[in-house]
Amino acid sequence: MLTEKMARHLRGTITTKAFTELCPLCGHRLVEAGKTTKTIWSYGGAIVEEVVEYTCTNPLCENHKRKFSPAITIRAPMTRLSKQVLADILVWRRIGKTARWIWKRLGPRRVYIYEGTICQIFNKYRKRLAMRGPEGKDREILDSVRKPIVLIEVIEP
């Protein structure tokens, strides 16, 4: 849903298409089945992201009647934020910054979200952040890196 504030700060539209033309389950050709449109906040303002959905041409495949998108999107899962903004929020909260500090930091970058939303996002992703990291040599390499690394990626199905 495009709010009035998002409309004022709209930067443009991005259309995300599949990175493959074949069904990941059976290998048959995919056909376009429609589009979903989401408006998200990214650095510099709002972006409308159109994600092209596909179905499989094989009538015996599970993906035949199901719409899905085998595309890499800029939208973070379960939020109205880009992956870059979400990663920054999670890192800042992880190192102890308050929601007000983050809110003040995002405003000049044209990302307009409430302080409460920042807290909700962190609480939603807290369990994922608490997962144990790698052991041994990989742990030493990660500890030597000054900036935290956050990877957020979801590919359907």
Secondary structure, DSSP 8 states (H G I E B T S, - for coil): ---HHHHHTEEEEEEE--S-SB-TTT--BEEEEEEEEEEEEETTEEEEEEEEEEEES-TTSTTSS--B-----SB-TTSSBBHHHHHHHHHHHHTT--HHHHHHHHGGGT----HHHHHHHHHHHHHHHTS----THHHHHHHH-SS----------
